[in-house]
Amino acid sequence: MPSCSPDCCLFQAVEIVKVWSEDGAGKVVEIPADMTARDVCQLLVYKSHCLDDNAWTLVEHHPILGLERCLEDHELVVQVQASMSSDSKFLFRKNYAKYEFFRNPLTQTCT
């Protein structure tokens, strides 16, 4: 009998993530544990019928601390969610400066 490789998992670990938009609407999505922030953004763009212009980002919002942090594209959303407090949430919004450094790199060097 052939053994099953990890790539053919029949029961992949799935997590529930709630993401809020700027208008206050929330979406609940089921994502695999290895899904990156960029992949979740792509999923939300598709589900929300948004224009995909690579400016969408997930933001880790901590209201009690008054802090926000944009998730980097490679971060695993489930890992970030596991470290968040119960009052924290994910926001889905545009960040036009997300890739600005790559579009217009600094031309000056430090002296």
MMTF fields as JSON, N, C-alpha, C and O atoms, coordinates in Angstrom:
{
  "mmtfVersion": "1.0.0",
  "mmtfProducer": "UNKNOWN",
  "numBonds": 443,
  "numAtoms": 444,
  "numGroups": 111,
  "numChains": 1,
  "numModels": 1,
  "chainsPerModel": [1],
  "groupsPerChain": [111],
  "chainIdList": ["A"],
  "bondAtomList": [4, 2, 8, 6, 12, 10, 16, 14, 20, 18, 24, 22, 28, 26, 32, 30, 36, 34, 40, 38, 44, 42, 48, 46, 52, 50, 56, 54, 60, 58, 64, 62, 68, 66, 72, 70, 76, 74, 80, 78, 84, 82, 88, 86, 92, 90, 96, 94, 100, 98, 104, 102, 108, 106, 112, 110, 116, 114, 120, 118, 124, 122, 128, 126, 132, 130, 136, 134, 140, 138, 144, 142, 148, 146, 152, 150, 156, 154, 160, 158, 164, 162, 168, 166, 172, 170, 176, 174, 180, 178, 184, 182, 188, 186, 192, 190, 196, 194, 200, 198, 204, 202, 208, 206, 212, 210, 216, 214, 220, 218, 224, 222, 228, 226, 232, 230, 236, 234, 240, 238, 244, 242, 248, 246, 252, 250, 256, 254, 260, 258, 264, 262, 268, 266, 272, 270, 276, 274, 280, 278, 284, 282, 288, 286, 292, 290, 296, 294, 300, 298, 304, 302, 308, 306, 312, 310, 316, 314, 320, 318, 324, 322, 328, 326, 332, 330, 336, 334, 340, 338, 344, 342, 348, 346, 352, 350, 356, 354, 360, 358, 364, 362, 368, 366, 372, 370, 376, 374, 380, 378, 384, 382, 388, 386, 392, 390, 396, 394, 400, 398, 404, 402, 408, 406, 412, 410, 416, 414, 420, 418, 424, 422, 428, 426, 432, 430, 436, 434, 440, 438],
  "bondOrderList": [1, 1, 1, 1, 1, 1, 1, 1, 1, 1, 1, 1, 1, 1, 1, 1, 1, 1, 1, 1, 1, 1, 1, 1, 1, 1, 1, 1, 1, 1, 1, 1, 1, 1, 1, 1, 1, 1, 1, 1, 1, 1, 1, 1, 1, 1, 1, 1, 1, 1, 1, 1, 1, 1, 1, 1, 1, 1, 1, 1, 1, 1, 1, 1, 1, 1, 1, 1, 1, 1, 1, 1, 1, 1, 1, 1, 1, 1, 1, 1, 1, 1, 1, 1, 1, 1, 1, 1, 1, 1, 1, 1, 1, 1, 1, 1, 1, 1, 1, 1, 1, 1, 1, 1, 1, 1, 1, 1, 1, 1],
  "groupList": [{"groupName": "MET", "atomNameList": ["N", "CA", "C", "O"], "elementList": ["N", "C", "C", "O"], "formalChargeList": [0, 0, 0, 0], "bondAtomList": [1, 0, 2, 1, 3, 2], "bondOrderList": [1, 1, 2], "singleLetterCode": "M", "chemCompType": "L-PEPTIDE LINKING"}, {"groupName": "PRO", "atomNameList": ["N", "CA", "C", "O"], "elementList": ["N", "C", "C", "O"], "formalChargeList": [0, 0, 0, 0], "bondAtomList": [1, 0, 2, 1, 3, 2], "bondOrderList": [1, 1, 2], "singleLetterCode": "P", "chemCompType": "L-PEPTIDE LINKING"}, {"groupName": "SER", "atomNameList": ["N", "CA", "C", "O"], "elementList": ["N", "C", "C", "O"], "formalChargeList": [0, 0, 0, 0], "bondAtomList": [1, 0, 2, 1, 3, 2], "bondOrderList": [1, 1, 2], "singleLetterCode": "S", "chemCompType": "L-PEPTIDE LINKING"}, {"groupName": "CYS", "atomNameList": ["N", "CA", "C", "O"], "elementList": ["N", "C", "C", "O"], "formalChargeList": [0, 0, 0, 0], "bondAtomList": [1, 0, 2, 1, 3, 2], "bondOrderList": [1, 1, 2], "singleLetterCode": "C", "chemCompType": "L-PEPTIDE LINKING"}, {"groupName": "ASP", "atomNameList": ["N", "CA", "C", "O"], "elementList": ["N", "C", "C", "O"], "formalChargeList": [0, 0, 0, 0], "bondAtomList": [1, 0, 2, 1, 3, 2], "bondOrderList": [1, 1, 2], "singleLetterCode": "D", "chemCompType": "L-PEPTIDE LINKING"}, {"groupName": "LEU", "atomNameList": ["N", "CA", "C", "O"], "elementList": ["N", "C", "C", "O"], "formalChargeList": [0, 0, 0, 0], "bondAtomList": [1, 0, 2, 1, 3, 2], "bondOrderList": [1, 1, 2], "singleLetterCode": "L", "chemCompType": "L-PEPTIDE LINKING"}, {"groupName": "PHE", "atomNameList": ["N", "CA", "C", "O"], "elementList": ["N", "C", "C", "O"], "formalChargeList": [0, 0, 0, 0], "bondAtomList": [1, 0, 2, 1, 3, 2], "bondOrderList": [1, 1, 2], "singleLetterCode": "F", "chemCompType": "L-PEPTIDE LINKING"}, {"groupName": "GLN", "atomNameList": ["N", "CA", "C", "O"], "elementList": ["N", "C", "C", "O"], "formalChargeList": [0, 0, 0, 0], "bondAtomList": [1, 0, 2, 1, 3, 2], "bondOrderList": [1, 1, 2], "singleLetterCode": "Q", "chemCompType": "L-PEPTIDE LINKING"}, {"groupName": "ALA", "atomNameList": ["N", "CA", "C", "O"], "elementList": ["N", "C", "C", "O"], "formalChargeList": [0, 0, 0, 0], "bondAtomList": [1, 0, 2, 1, 3, 2], "bondOrderList": [1, 1, 2], "singleLetterCode": "A", "chemCompType": "L-PEPTIDE LINKING"}, {"groupName": "VAL", "atomNameList": ["N", "CA", "C", "O"], "elementList": ["N", "C", "C", "O"], "formalChargeList": [0, 0, 0, 0], "bondAtomList": [1, 0, 2, 1, 3, 2], "bondOrderList": [1, 1, 2], "singleLetterCode": "V", "chemCompType": "L-PEPTIDE LINKING"}, {"groupName": "GLU", "atomNameList": ["N", "CA", "C", "O"], "elementList": ["N", "C", "C", "O"], "formalChargeList": [0, 0, 0, 0], "bondAtomList": [1, 0, 2, 1, 3, 2], "bondOrderList": [1, 1, 2], "singleLetterCode": "E", "chemCompType": "L-PEPTIDE LINKING"}, {"groupName": "ILE", "atomNameList": ["N", "CA", "C", "O"], "elementList": ["N", "C", "C", "O"], "formalChargeList": [0, 0, 0, 0], "bondAtomList": [1, 0, 2, 1, 3, 2], "bondOrderList": [1, 1, 2], "singleLetterCode": "I", "chemCompType": "L-PEPTIDE LINKING"}, {"groupName": "LYS", "atomNameList": ["N", "CA", "C", "O"], "elementList": ["N", "C", "C", "O"], "formalChargeList": [0, 0, 0, 0], "bondAtomList": [1, 0, 2, 1, 3, 2], "bondOrderList": [1, 1, 2], "singleLetterCode": "K", "chemCompType": "L-PEPTIDE LINKING"}, {"groupName": "TRP", "atomNameList": ["N", "CA", "C", "O"], "elementList": ["N", "C", "C", "O"], "formalChargeList": [0, 0, 0, 0], "bondAtomList": [1, 0, 2, 1, 3, 2], "bondOrderList": [1, 1, 2], "singleLetterCode": "W", "chemCompType": "L-PEPTIDE LINKING"}, {"groupName": "GLY", "atomNameList": ["N", "CA", "C", "O"], "elementList": ["N", "C", "C", "O"], "formalChargeList": [0, 0, 0, 0], "bondAtomList": [1, 0, 2, 1, 3, 2], "bondOrderList": [1, 1, 2], "singleLetterCode": "G", "chemCompType": "PEPTIDE LINKING"}, {"groupName": "THR", "atomNameList": ["N", "CA", "C", "O"], "elementList": ["N", "C", "C", "O"], "formalChargeList": [0, 0, 0, 0], "bondAtomList": [1, 0, 2, 1, 3, 2], "bondOrderList": [1, 1, 2], "singleLetterCode": "T", "chemCompType": "L-PEPTIDE LINKING"}, {"groupName": "ARG", "atomNameList": ["N", "CA", "C", "O"], "elementList": ["N", "C", "C", "O"], "formalChargeList": [0, 0, 0, 0], "bondAtomList": [1, 0, 2, 1, 3, 2], "bondOrderList": [1, 1, 2], "singleLetterCode": "R", "chemCompType": "L-PEPTIDE LINKING"}, {"groupName": "TYR", "atomNameList": ["N", "CA", "C", "O"], "elementList": ["N", "C", "C", "O"], "formalChargeList": [0, 0, 0, 0], "bondAtomList": [1, 0, 2, 1, 3, 2], "bondOrderList": [1, 1, 2], "singleLetterCode": "Y", "chemCompType": "L-PEPTIDE LINKING"}, {"groupName": "HIS", "atomNameList": ["N", "CA", "C", "O"], "elementList": ["N", "C", "C", "O"], "formalChargeList": [0, 0, 0, 0], "bondAtomList": [1, 0, 2, 1, 3, 2], "bondOrderList": [1, 1, 2], "singleLetterCode": "H", "chemCompType": "L-PEPTIDE LINKING"}, {"groupName": "ASN", "atomNameList": ["N", "CA", "C", "O"], "elementList": ["N", "C", "C", "O"], "formalChargeList": [0, 0, 0, 0], "bondAtomList": [1, 0, 2, 1, 3, 2], "bondOrderList": [1, 1, 2], "singleLetterCode": "N", "chemCompType": "L-PEPTIDE LINKING"}],
  "groupTypeList": [0, 1, 2, 3, 2, 1, 4, 3, 3, 5, 6, 7, 8, 9, 10, 11, 9, 12, 9, 13, 2, 10, 4, 14, 8, 14, 12, 9, 9, 10, 11, 1, 8, 4, 0, 15, 8, 16, 4, 9, 3, 7, 5, 5, 9, 17, 12, 2, 18, 3, 5, 4, 4, 19, 8, 13, 15, 5, 9, 10, 18, 18, 1, 11, 5, 14, 5, 10, 16, 3, 5, 10, 4, 18, 10, 5, 9, 9, 7, 9, 7, 8, 2, 0, 2, 2, 4, 2, 12, 6, 5, 6, 16, 12, 19, 17, 8, 12, 17, 10, 6, 6, 16, 19, 1, 5, 15, 7, 15, 3, 15],
  "groupIdList": [1, 2, 3, 4, 5, 6, 7, 8, 9, 10, 11, 12, 13, 14, 15, 16, 17, 18, 19, 20, 21, 22, 23, 24, 25, 26, 27, 28, 29, 30, 31, 32, 33, 34, 35, 36, 37, 38, 39, 40, 41, 42, 43, 44, 45, 46, 47, 48, 49, 50, 51, 52, 53, 54, 55, 56, 57, 58, 59, 60, 61, 62, 63, 64, 65, 66, 67, 68, 69, 70, 71, 72, 73, 74, 75, 76, 77, 78, 79, 80, 81, 82, 83, 84, 85, 86, 87, 88, 89, 90, 91, 92, 93, 94, 95, 96, 97, 98, 99, 100, 101, 102, 103, 104, 105, 106, 107, 108, 109, 110, 111],
  "secStructList": [7, 7, 7, 7, 7, 4, 4, 4, 7, 1, 1, 7, 7, 3, 3, 3, 3, 3, 3, 3, 3, 6, 6, 1, 7, 3, 3, 3, 3, 3, 3, 3, 6, 6, 7, 5, 2, 2, 2, 2, 2, 2, 2, 2, 2, 2, 2, 2, 6, 7, 7, 7, 7, 1, 7, 3, 3, 3, 3, 3, 3, 3, 6, 6, 6, 6, 3, 3, 3, 3, 7, 7, 6, 6, 1, 5, 2, 2, 2, 2, 2, 2, 6, 1, 7, 6, 6, 7, 3, 3, 3, 3, 3, 3, 7, 6, 6, 6, 6, 2, 2, 2, 2, 1, 7, 7, 7, 7, 7, 7, 7],
  "xCoordList": [0.848, 0.0, 0.897, 1.774, 0.704, 1.549, 1.279, 0.147, 2.346, 2.172, 1.758, 2.065, 1.077, 0.607, 1.697, 2.23, 2.025, 3.028, 2.351, 1.127, 3.127, 2.541, 1.835, 0.954, 2.219, 1.596, 0.164, -0.592, -0.219, -1.564, -2.471, -3.399, -2.211, -2.989, -4.479, -4.953, -5.203, -6.651, -7.317, -8.363, -6.712, -7.276, -6.249, -5.489, -6.236, -5.287, -5.817, -7.016, -4.928, -5.331, -5.89, -5.241, -7.1, -7.774, -8.075, -8.482, -7.874, -8.137, -9.181, -9.315, -9.912, -10.904, -10.275, -9.722, -10.368, -9.828, -10.925, -11.58, -11.119, -12.086, -11.298, -10.355, -11.716, -11.026, -12.062, -13.142, -11.724, -12.617, -12.169, -10.972, -13.121, -12.8, -12.949, -13.404, -12.567, -12.615, -14.036, -14.245, -15.008, -16.399, -17.047, -18.242, -16.266, -16.771, -17.357, -17.746, -17.424, -17.946, -16.876, -15.692, -17.301, -16.37, -16.599, -17.725, -15.532, -15.604, -14.897, -13.838, -15.502, -14.888, -14.417, -15.194, -13.133, -12.578, -11.883, -11.268, -11.994, -11.25, -9.992, -10.044, -8.862, -7.598, -6.731, -6.834, -5.884, -4.924, -3.898, -3.637, -3.331, -2.383, -1.133, -0.454, -0.822, 0.392, 0.122, 0.957, -1.014, -1.356, -0.703, -0.794, -0.049, 0.64, -0.321, -1.438, 0.134, -0.667, -1.0, -2.113, -0.051, -0.299, -1.394, -2.256, -1.36, -2.379, -3.756, -4.754, -3.815, -5.104, -5.628, -6.827, -4.748, -5.172, -5.75, -6.788, -5.078, -5.584, -6.962, -7.852, -7.133, -8.414, -9.506, -10.616, -9.188, -10.163, -10.492, -11.636, -9.503, -9.756, -10.75, -11.682, -10.544, -11.433, -12.838, -13.825, -12.928, -14.235, -14.997, -16.228, -14.267, -14.901, -15.124, -15.691, -14.678, -14.806, -14.118, -14.66, -12.927, -12.142, -11.185, -10.874, -10.737, -9.714, -8.376, -7.975, -7.694, -6.407, -5.296, -4.873, -4.829, -3.753, -2.506, -1.666, -2.39, -1.249, -1.076, -0.019, -2.087, -1.995, -2.713, -2.637, -3.402, -4.147, -3.204, -2.203, -3.534, -2.704, -3.558, -4.671, -3.028, -3.635, -2.922, -1.695, -3.713, -3.169, -3.541, -4.7, -2.567, -2.775, -3.11, -2.269, -4.341, -4.836, -5.005, -5.699, -4.364, -4.434, -5.031, -4.293, -6.374, -7.019, -6.603, -6.476, -6.392, -6.031, -4.657, -4.436, -3.748, -2.407, -2.324, -1.361, -3.339, -3.322, -2.286, -1.709, -2.044, -1.011, -1.601, -2.595, -0.971, -1.28, 0.032, 1.038, -0.006, 1.181, 0.733, -0.103, 1.281, 0.997, 1.76, 2.96, 1.057, 1.726, 2.565, 2.159, 3.714, 4.545, 3.975, 3.362, 4.18, 3.584, 3.886, 3.033, 5.063, 5.486, 5.017, 5.172, 4.451, 4.056, 2.871, 1.957, 2.898, 1.798, 0.718, 0.963, -0.464, -1.553, -1.959, -2.237, -1.996, -2.391, -1.407, -1.825, -0.127, 0.863, 0.686, 0.792, 0.418, 0.208, -1.048, -1.054, -2.111, -3.367, -3.181, -3.78, -2.366, -2.132, -1.456, -1.616, -0.713, -0.006, -0.806, -0.36, -1.988, -2.797, -3.673, -4.069, -3.975, -4.882, -6.326, -6.579, -7.25, -8.658, -9.287, -10.257, -8.767, -9.323, -8.718, -9.194, -7.695, -7.032, -7.777, -8.524, -7.565, -8.226, -7.402, -6.473, -7.779, -7.17, -8.041, -9.266, -7.393, -8.071, -7.577, -6.407, -8.466, -8.137, -8.32, -9.442, -7.219, -7.321, -6.147, -5.19, -6.25, -5.194, -4.07, -4.289, -2.882, -1.681, -0.878, -0.11, -1.066, -0.427, 1.088, 1.782, 1.607, 3.059, 3.71, 4.926, 2.921, 3.416, 4.655, 5.619, 4.639, 5.762, 6.446, 7.178, 6.216, 6.75, 8.275, 8.863, 8.903, 10.371, 10.892, 11.919, 10.201, 10.656, 10.354, 11.052, 9.306, 8.992, 9.919, 10.324, 10.254, 11.103, 12.205, 12.152, 13.197, 14.268, 15.047, 15.125, 15.608, 16.402, 17.597, 18.262, 17.86, 18.989, 20.206, 21.317, 20.016, 21.145, 21.744, 21.043, 23.023, 23.693, 24.124, 24.305, 24.282, 24.737, 26.207, 27.008, 26.545, 27.942, 28.486, 29.649],
  "yCoordList": [-1.179, 0.0, 1.247, 1.357, 2.181, 3.378, 4.295, 4.426, 4.921, 5.858, 7.225, 7.586, 7.945, 9.283, 10.297, 10.313, 11.128, 12.169, 13.36, 13.481, 14.243, 15.434, 16.341, 17.113, 16.251, 17.1, 16.69, 17.488, 15.485, 15.036, 14.961, 14.153, 15.788, 15.755, 15.812, 16.706, 14.849, 14.841, 15.811, 16.384, 15.987, 16.862, 17.914, 17.742, 18.989, 20.058, 20.917, 21.188, 21.343, 22.187, 23.5, 24.197, 23.826, 25.045, 25.899, 25.389, 27.175, 28.125, 29.137, 29.421, 29.672, 30.708, 32.056, 32.239, 32.993, 34.339, 35.335, 35.222, 36.304, 37.374, 38.625, 39.011, 39.248, 40.433, 41.536, 41.305, 42.718, 43.872, 44.811, 45.013, 45.385, 46.38, 47.772, 47.917, 48.777, 50.149, 50.636, 51.528, 50.062, 50.475, 49.747, 49.913, 48.942, 48.26, 46.886, 46.19, 46.489, 45.159, 44.115, 44.335, 42.993, 41.917, 40.725, 40.447, 40.031, 38.795, 37.706, 37.925, 36.54, 35.388, 34.478, 34.102, 34.124, 33.256, 32.067, 32.189, 30.936, 29.74, 29.693, 29.735, 29.605, 29.575, 28.438, 28.077, 27.877, 26.882, 27.554, 28.751, 26.79, 27.327, 27.917, 28.737, 27.514, 28.017, 29.146, 29.414, 29.805, 30.875, 32.191, 32.589, 32.851, 34.108, 35.288, 35.171, 36.422, 37.645, 38.035, 38.479, 37.873, 38.207, 37.319, 37.798, 36.03, 35.108, 35.446, 35.361, 35.83, 36.21, 37.476, 37.591, 38.416, 39.634, 39.287, 39.82, 38.394, 37.972, 37.32, 37.575, 36.487, 35.837, 36.868, 36.771, 37.846, 38.874, 39.785, 40.214, 40.079, 40.863, 40.124, 40.722, 38.821, 37.993, 37.933, 38.129, 37.663, 37.517, 38.84, 38.852, 39.947, 41.261, 41.949, 43.041, 41.312, 41.878, 43.241, 44.182, 43.332, 44.565, 44.563, 43.519, 45.745, 45.883, 45.503, 46.074, 44.559, 44.111, 44.962, 44.759, 45.91, 46.788, 46.671, 47.571, 45.565, 45.27, 46.26, 46.285, 47.072, 48.01, 47.484, 48.101, 46.364, 45.82, 45.197, 44.577, 45.367, 44.824, 44.424, 44.919, 43.528, 43.187, 43.993, 44.094, 44.563, 45.382, 44.738, 44.392, 44.584, 44.086, 45.309, 46.189, 45.36, 46.536, 46.213, 45.262, 47.011, 46.834, 48.104, 49.04, 48.152, 49.392, 49.849, 51.052, 48.939, 49.34, 50.009, 50.965, 49.504, 50.082, 51.264, 52.029, 51.408, 52.469, 52.225, 53.169, 50.941, 50.589, 49.835, 49.119, 50.01, 49.246, 48.852, 49.556, 47.712, 47.253, 46.524, 45.623, 46.908, 46.203, 44.888, 44.855, 43.81, 42.524, 42.505, 43.039, 41.899, 41.729, 40.574, 39.661, 40.619, 39.638, 38.2, 37.332, 37.919, 36.547, 36.018, 34.828, 36.866, 36.427, 35.476, 35.64, 34.484, 33.53, 34.132, 34.429, 34.306, 34.99, 34.248, 34.88, 32.935, 32.141, 32.344, 32.414, 32.437, 32.669, 34.05, 34.199, 35.053, 36.409, 36.432, 37.013, 35.795, 35.766, 35.095, 35.522, 34.063, 33.343, 34.229, 33.997, 35.228, 36.106, 37.358, 38.164, 37.525, 38.719, 38.543, 37.427, 39.655, 39.617, 39.579, 39.784, 39.321, 39.151, 40.442, 40.382, 41.596, 42.865, 43.312, 44.275, 42.636, 42.99, 42.379, 41.414, 42.954, 42.432, 42.737, 43.545, 42.056, 42.304, 43.276, 43.16, 44.237, 45.161, 44.882, 44.556, 45.01, 44.829, 46.177, 46.662, 46.775, 48.095, 48.339, 47.566, 49.421, 49.766, 50.512, 51.304, 50.232, 50.934, 51.242, 50.41, 52.436, 52.788, 52.887, 52.83, 53.033, 53.128, 51.754, 51.664, 50.685, 49.329, 48.975, 48.433, 49.267, 48.933, 50.18, 50.092, 51.327, 52.589, 52.585, 53.114, 51.991, 51.951, 51.232, 51.625, 50.19, 49.419, 50.136, 49.943, 50.97, 51.739, 52.935, 53.279, 53.57, 54.757, 54.611, 55.258, 53.771, 53.589, 54.873, 55.737, 54.966, 56.156, 56.231, 55.228, 57.411, 57.564, 58.101, 58.039, 58.632, 59.164, 58.049, 57.144, 58.132, 57.187, 57.917, 59.135, 57.195, 57.801, 58.184, 57.436, 59.335, 59.779, 59.976, 60.348],
  "zCoordList": [0.0, 0.0, 0.0, 0.857, -0.927, -0.989, 0.199, 0.665, 0.672, 1.788, 1.247, 0.111, 2.064, 1.686, 2.005, 3.115, 1.051, 1.289, 1.96, 1.904, 2.595, 3.229, 2.228, 2.604, 0.955, -0.057, -0.372, -0.927, -0.036, -0.4, 0.818, 0.857, 1.793, 3.025, 2.725, 2.024, 3.265, 3.092, 4.056, 3.752, 5.204, 6.215, 6.597, 7.55, 5.852, 6.115, 7.266, 7.338, 8.163, 9.285, 8.756, 7.976, 9.188, 8.737, 9.962, 11.005, 9.825, 10.911, 10.456, 9.265, 11.419, 11.156, 11.501, 12.585, 10.559, 10.764, 10.423, 9.387, 11.296, 11.021, 10.667, 11.357, 9.567, 9.06, 8.875, 8.331, 9.327, 9.245, 8.138, 7.939, 7.419, 6.393, 7.002, 8.136, 6.252, 6.765, 7.024, 7.847, 6.333, 6.55, 7.729, 7.978, 8.455, 9.639, 9.379, 10.317, 8.126, 7.799, 8.081, 7.825, 8.602, 8.892, 7.987, 7.577, 7.684, 6.899, 7.688, 8.275, 7.689, 8.31, 7.191, 6.313, 7.229, 6.195, 6.849, 7.908, 6.205, 6.608, 5.777, 4.548, 6.448, 5.721, 6.253, 7.425, 5.404, 5.893, 6.803, 6.681, 7.698, 8.675, 8.035, 8.653, 6.813, 6.164, 5.171, 4.308, 5.277, 4.341, 4.78, 5.942, 3.833, 4.116, 4.05, 3.546, 4.566, 4.535, 3.095, 2.81, 2.202, 0.787, 0.202, -0.535, 0.528, 0.03, 0.585, -0.131, 1.861, 2.46, 1.791, 1.536, 1.509, 0.8, -0.569, -0.962, -1.293, -2.599, -2.467, -3.277, -1.451, -1.205, -0.903, -1.427, -0.064, 0.289, -0.891, -1.044, -1.719, -2.937, -3.822, -4.359, -3.968, -4.791, -4.19, -4.899, -2.896, -2.246, -2.165, -2.168, -2.094, -1.959, -3.295, -3.349, -4.378, -5.726, -5.821, -6.401, -5.248, -5.268, -6.456, -7.029, -6.803, -7.829, -7.213, -6.199, -7.808, -7.276, -7.857, -8.995, -7.075, -7.533, -6.65, -6.635, -5.918, -5.051, -3.903, -3.273, -3.62, -2.505, -1.264, -0.201, -1.383, -0.248, 0.764, 0.402, 2.037, 3.107, 4.295, 4.473, 5.1, 6.378, 7.451, 7.466, 8.343, 9.417, 10.745, 10.975, 11.6, 12.957, 13.815, 14.0, 14.337, 15.054, 16.537, 16.896, 17.398, 18.851, 19.46, 19.767, 19.643, 20.091, 21.494, 21.724, 22.422, 23.787, 23.809, 24.553, 22.997, 22.927, 21.968, 21.999, 21.117, 20.113, 19.037, 18.497, 18.717, 17.736, 16.558, 16.686, 15.419, 14.217, 13.559, 13.657, 12.887, 12.161, 10.905, 10.971, 9.772, 8.522, 8.52, 8.794, 8.209, 8.1, 6.831, 5.798, 6.914, 5.732, 4.922, 5.474, 3.622, 2.714, 3.092, 2.902, 3.618, 3.892, 5.246, 5.522, 6.092, 7.436, 7.39, 6.582, 8.262, 8.364, 9.26, 10.429, 8.705, 9.397, 10.668, 11.687, 10.621, 11.78, 12.933, 14.089, 12.643, 13.693, 14.321, 15.538, 13.494, 14.011, 14.876, 15.962, 14.387, 15.142, 16.508, 17.495, 16.564, 17.819, 18.863, 20.061, 18.431, 19.366, 19.725, 20.54, 19.12, 19.362, 20.594, 20.929, 21.269, 22.412, 21.904, 20.716, 22.796, 22.398, 21.879, 21.123, 22.262, 21.784, 20.455, 19.854, 20.0, 18.736, 17.562, 17.72, 16.378, 15.178, 13.94, 13.961, 12.849, 11.555, 10.777, 10.766, 10.126, 9.221, 7.816, 7.616, 6.842, 5.428, 4.762, 4.614, 4.364, 3.742, 2.804, 2.753, 2.078, 1.127, 1.831, 2.747, 1.375, 1.833, 0.577, 0.094, 0.062, -1.205, -1.096, -2.111, 0.101, 0.289, 0.42, 0.593, 0.341, 0.585, -0.234, 0.307, -1.496, -2.372, -2.931, -3.917, -2.319, -2.839, -2.907, -3.85, -1.913, -1.917, -3.157, -3.71, -3.597, -4.759, -6.068, -7.064, -6.063, -7.273, -7.427, -8.537, -6.296, -6.31, -5.262, -4.216, -5.531, -4.536, -4.324, -5.198, -3.158, -2.837, -3.773, -4.032, -4.269, -5.184, -4.459, -4.986, -3.251, -2.499, -1.651, -1.198, -1.451, -0.571, 0.697, 0.685, 1.758, 3.011, 2.882, 2.32, 3.399, 3.359, 4.733, 4.889]
}
